[in-house]
């Protein structure tokens, strides 16, 4: 199993590069993953989405549907794709330290 080292802490990843244990997530992990997802700098808008996705996952044990993500964060689908160029589900979940979303290619 693959792993990354962020600020001296080791994090296990699955075969697709997503964190195995979402409870280990830190903001530094999100910053580590950002460049690989086409994001140069995490903005307040990124953090709003990341925190929403994490909170939703904690409550329902699944990532939110993209439509719900847009509605609840006040972002258009176009804006979500601008924030997360690799895709709203893949990018936001990876940065939020969640497992790869179902149906995500």
C-alpha positions as semicolon CSV with decimal commas, in nm:
position;residue;x (nm);y (nm);z (nm)
1;X;0,000;0,000;0,000
2;X;0,127;0,344;-0,088
3;X;0,180;0,620;0,164
4;X;0,280;0,985;0,182
5;X;0,476;1,172;0,444
6;X;0,349;1,518;0,536
7;X;0,529;1,716;0,806
8;X;0,680;1,398;0,950
9;X;0,348;1,207;0,963
10;X;0,281;0,903;0,747
11;X;-0,057;0,865;0,574
12;X;-0,168;0,544;0,402
13;X;-0,321;0,574;0,055
14;X;-0,531;0,335;-0,150
15;X;-0,439;0,226;-0,504
16;X;-0,595;0,546;-0,644
17;X;-0,407;0,781;-0,411
18;X;-0,696;0,855;-0,174
19;X;-0,648;0,844;0,203
20;X;-0,739;0,514;0,368
21;X;-0,834;0,668;0,703
22;X;-1,024;0,999;0,677
23;X;-0,983;1,052;1,053
24;X;-0,609;1,111;1,004
25;X;-0,669;1,403;0,766
26;X;-0,513;1,741;0,834
27;X;-0,522;2,069;0,641
28;X;-0,158;2,006;0,552
29;X;-0,265;1,688;0,368
30;X;-0,506;1,895;0,157
31;X;-0,225;2,136;0,077
32;X;0,000;1,842;-0,016
33;X;-0,259;1,701;-0,260
34;X;-0,360;2,037;-0,413
35;X;-0,086;2,070;-0,681
36;X;-0,156;1,716;-0,805
37;X;-0,519;1,816;-0,853
38;X;-0,429;2,125;-1,057
39;X;-0,469;2,371;-0,769
40;X;-0,188;2,619;-0,705
41;X;-0,327;2,769;-0,386
42;X;-0,622;2,673;-0,168
43;X;-0,859;2,968;-0,130
44;X;-1,145;3,034;0,109
45;X;-1,379;2,892;-0,159
46;X;-1,178;2,568;-0,170
47;X;-1,189;2,534;0,208
48;X;-1,566;2,596;0,211
49;X;-1,615;2,302;-0,026
50;X;-1,358;2,079;0,148
51;X;-1,513;2,139;0,490
52;X;-1,866;2,085;0,356
53;X;-1,763;1,754;0,195
54;X;-1,590;1,639;0,515
55;X;-1,888;1,728;0,734
56;X;-2,133;1,561;0,496
57;X;-1,919;1,247;0,492
58;X;-1,899;1,240;0,872
59;X;-2,277;1,254;0,891
60;X;-2,373;1,016;0,608
61;X;-2,056;0,808;0,540
62;X;-2,076;0,901;0,171
63;X;-1,969;1,200;-0,036
64;X;-2,248;1,439;-0,137
65;X;-2,390;1,438;-0,488
66;X;-2,243;1,717;-0,700
67;X;-2,582;1,888;-0,731
68;X;-2,616;1,902;-0,351
69;X;-2,255;2,020;-0,317
70;X;-2,325;2,311;-0,552
71;X;-2,651;2,406;-0,382
72;X;-2,519;2,386;-0,025
73;X;-2,195;2,574;-0,093
74;X;-2,351;2,837;-0,319
75;X;-2,128;2,746;-0,614
76;X;-2,231;2,687;-0,972
77;X;-2,118;2,365;-1,135
78;X;-1,886;2,571;-1,354
79;X;-1,728;2,729;-1,046
80;X;-1,683;2,390;-0,877
81;X;-1,497;2,266;-1,186
82;X;-1,281;2,579;-1,178
83;X;-1,201;2,516;-0,812
84;X;-1,135;2,143;-0,866
85;X;-1,008;2,095;-1,225
86;X;-0,983;1,715;-1,194
87;X;-1,355;1,704;-1,118
88;X;-1,576;1,806;-0,828
89;X;-1,609;1,460;-0,676
90;X;-1,253;1,338;-0,724
91;X;-1,079;1,664;-0,643
92;X;-1,283;1,772;-0,344
93;X;-1,289;1,424;-0,188
94;X;-0,917;1,372;-0,234
95;X;-0,833;1,706;-0,075
96;X;-1,084;1,638;0,203
97;X;-0,909;1,310;0,285
98;X;-1,209;1,095;0,195
99;X;-1,224;0,764;0,010
100;X;-1,263;0,768;-0,367
101;X;-1,629;0,842;-0,441
102;X;-1,845;0,566;-0,586
103;X;-1,876;0,599;-0,962
104;X;-1,564;0,816;-0,984
105;X;-1,344;0,710;-1,275
